[in-house]
Amino acid sequence: MTHDAFLGGRLTVSQPRNGFRAGLDSVLLGAAVRIGTQTLLDLGAGVGAAGLVALAHDDGLSATLVERDAQMLALAEANIEANGFTTRARTILLDVTAKGAERSAAGLGSDSYGAVIANPPFFDAAAGTRAAAPRADARHMDEGALDLWVRTAATSAAPGGEIVFVYPAAGLGPLLAAFDQRFGAITILPLCPRPGEPASRVLARAVKGSRAPLTLLASRPIHADAGRAFTPEFDAILKGMVRLDW
């Protein structure tokens, strides 16, 4: 177990030393939630980092964290308590791909959340060697499962609510197809490791009930031309000084 500082030390997140670990993607997700949102749903929350980042940015926000791994959910609950968010956050033990009746029985409401965020698994389980659990659960999904994640996000979001996913750029095709069936005002922000390099991940945002067209934003580099230093924009986001402006 490690105890990692996020947002320049404003948060401390306990997480397993080995396996899938919360990091940049979690911070970007939490920082991407628009200001003034009152209710947040974090699907596949893991140890809760993304939801905690969003809570740290907005004192008026309350969050529901959904995770199917009981051990990860226990860590999320411990992180909620350690960071002082027990009155503003709750957890649900649930598989994001569960059917509607199971989601409802677990306490996950429909048309309920002003924002839904997710960092879904992105490797097809049939495409290669499967990692050891629990890393496998965080990184692999069966064919068609991505659409089920988007379905759950669509059902859970309130009318006019926003949905934000972070996903590898290589998987943009199926993600965009799943979004386009259900949402409008889709905005894609490609993120590249360094200036001039291909995008490695994307942030995808959409609005439930909107009919506005898709917007493809210019790619933004995360790191400077050389070395591991972050660009000023992402350095400020990681330190918790600003939210993601997009």
Helices and strands as residue ranges (DSSP letters): E 2-6, G 7-9, E 11-15, H 24-32, E 39-43, H 49-57, E 62-67, H 70-82, E 89-93, H 100-106, E 113-118, E 123-124, H 135-139, E 140-141, H 145-156, E 157-168, G 169-171, H 172-180, E 183-192, E 201-208, E 215-216, E 220-221, H 232-238
